[in-house]
Amino acid sequence: MSENLSNNAIIYALLSLNSEVILQKEYLDSNDVPEEDVDNEEDILDDLEQAFMEFVDVYKIRCKADQSLPNLDELLNNQL
């Protein structure tokens, strides 16, 4: 998979997934989740976090190969 993705595609995926994880956590922490949906929403969060971590692993490999890429902390903490 990672060989077919551009660096930009991986960066966009990481940033998008990071945002979705944050939003999902905020939603679960709110009082807006119906009780019957909590388990499903927690499963969604687990899936988002797993996808994020898989892209983190791919990005770390890319960073080793391409020193011009920003490090992960810089990427995730930089305001767009």
KEKE-3310 file (N, C-alpha, C; in steps of 0.2 Angstrom, whole numbers, plus 5000, padded with zeros to 4 digits):
npx = (5004:5009:5019:5012:5007:5008:5019:5012:4999:4999:5002:4990:4981:4985:4983:4969:4964:4969:4962:4949:4949:4951:4938:4929:4932:4929:4915:4911:4914:4905:4888:4880:4879:4868:4863:4862:4870:4883:4892:4894:4899:4911:4918:4919:4928:4939:4943:4946:4957:4966:4968:4974:4986:4992:4994:5003:5014:5018:5021:5032:5042:5043:5048:5061:5067:5065:5072:5068:5055:5043:5045:5035:5029:5030:5022:5009:5007:5007:4999:4987)
npy = (4994:5007:5010:5014:5026:5044:5055:5067:5062:5053:5062:5070:5061:5057:5069:5071:5060:5062:5073:5068:5058:5067:5074:5063:5059:5070:5071:5059:5062:5072:5076:5072:5059:5046:5034:5021:5021:5022:5011:5008:5020:5021:5010:5015:5025:5017:5011:5022:5027:5016:5016:5028:5026:5016:5023:5032:5024:5021:5034:5036:5028:5033:5045:5042:5038:5050:5064:5077:5078:5084:5081:5069:5075:5089:5090:5086:5095:5108:5122:5124)
npz = (5000:5005:4995:4984:4987:4988:4996:5000:5000:5011:5021:5020:5024:5037:5044:5042:5048:5061:5065:5064:5074:5085:5085:5086:5099:5107:5104:5110:5123:5126:5130:5120:5114:5112:5124:5119:5108:5112:5113:5099:5094:5102:5096:5083:5086:5090:5078:5070:5077:5076:5062:5060:5067:5059:5048:5054:5056:5043:5038:5047:5041:5029:5032:5036:5024:5017:5021:5020:5024:5036:5054:5063:5075:5072:5061:5066:5075:5070:5065:5052)
capx = (5000:5013:5023:5008:5004:5013:5020:5006:4993:5000:5001:4983:4977:4987:4980:4962:4962:4970:4956:4943:4950:4949:4931:4926:4933:4925:4908:4910:4915:4899:4882:4876:4878:4863:4866:4862:4875:4890:4897:4896:4904:4918:4921:4922:4935:4945:4944:4950:4964:4970:4969:4979:4992:4995:4997:5009:5020:5020:5025:5039:5046:5044:5053:5068:5069:5065:5074:5064:5048:5043:5044:5028:5026:5030:5017:5003:5006:5007:4992:4987)
capy = (5000:5013:5012:5017:5033:5049:5058:5071:5058:5051:5068:5072:5055:5058:5075:5070:5055:5065:5077:5064:5055:5072:5075:5058:5059:5076:5068:5054:5066:5076:5072:5071:5052:5042:5028:5015:5022:5023:5006:5009:5026:5019:5006:5019:5028:5012:5010:5028:5027:5010:5018:5033:5023:5013:5029:5035:5019:5022:5040:5036:5024:5038:5051:5039:5038:5057:5068:5083:5078:5086:5075:5068:5080:5095:5089:5086:5101:5114:5125:5125)
capz = (5000:5005:4989:4979:4990:4988:5003:5001:5001:5017:5025:5021:5028:5044:5046:5042:5053:5067:5066:5065:5081:5090:5085:5089:5107:5109:5103:5115:5130:5126:5132:5114:5112:5115:5128:5115:5103:5115:5111:5092:5094:5104:5091:5078:5088:5090:5071:5068:5080:5072:5055:5061:5069:5053:5044:5057:5054:5036:5038:5050:5036:5023:5035:5036:5017:5014:5026:5019:5027:5043:5058:5065:5080:5069:5056:5069:5080:5066:5063:5044)
cpx = (5004:5017:5019:5006:5010:5013:5014:5000:4993:4999:4994:4979:4979:4983:4972:4960:4964:4964:4950:4943:4948:4942:4927:4926:4929:4917:4907:4910:4909:4893:4877:4875:4873:4866:4867:4867:4882:4894:4899:4900:4911:4921:4923:4928:4940:4947:4948:4957:4968:4972:4975:4986:4996:4998:5003:5015:5022:5024:5032:5044:5048:5049:5060:5071:5069:5066:5070:5057:5048:5042:5037:5025:5025:5024:5010:5002:5006:5000:4992:4984)
cpy = (5006:5015:5015:5024:5038:5052:5063:5067:5055:5056:5070:5067:5056:5064:5074:5065:5058:5069:5073:5060:5060:5073:5069:5057:5065:5074:5063:5057:5070:5072:5071:5064:5049:5036:5022:5015:5022:5018:5007:5015:5025:5014:5010:5023:5023:5011:5016:5028:5021:5013:5024:5030:5019:5018:5032:5030:5020:5028:5040:5033:5029:5044:5048:5039:5045:5062:5075:5084:5080:5080:5075:5073:5087:5095:5090:5092:5108:5116:5126:5131)
cpz = (5000:4999:4984:4981:4990:4995:5005:5003:5009:5022:5026:5025:5035:5047:5047:5048:5060:5069:5068:5072:5086:5091:5088:5097:5110:5109:5109:5122:5131:5129:5126:5112:5116:5118:5123:5109:5105:5112:5104:5091:5096:5099:5085:5080:5088:5083:5068:5071:5077:5065:5056:5063:5063:5049:5047:5056:5047:5035:5041:5045:5031:5026:5035:5029:5014:5020:5026:5022:5034:5048:5060:5070:5076:5064:5060:5073:5076:5064:5055:5043)
residu = (MET:SER:GLU:ASN:LEU:SER:ASN:ASN:ALA:ILE:ILE:TYR:ALA:LEU:LEU:SER:LEU:ASN:SER:GLU:VAL:ILE:LEU:GLN:LYS:GLU:TYR:LEU:ASP:SER:ASN:ASP:VAL:PRO:GLU:GLU:ASP:VAL:ASP:ASN:GLU:GLU:ASP:ILE:LEU:ASP:ASP:LEU:GLU:GLN:ALA:PHE:MET:GLU:PHE:VAL:ASP:VAL:TYR:LYS:ILE:ARG:CYS:LYS:ALA:ASP:GLN:SER:LEU:PRO:ASN:LEU:ASP:GLU:LEU:LEU:ASN:ASN:GLN:LEU)
# end
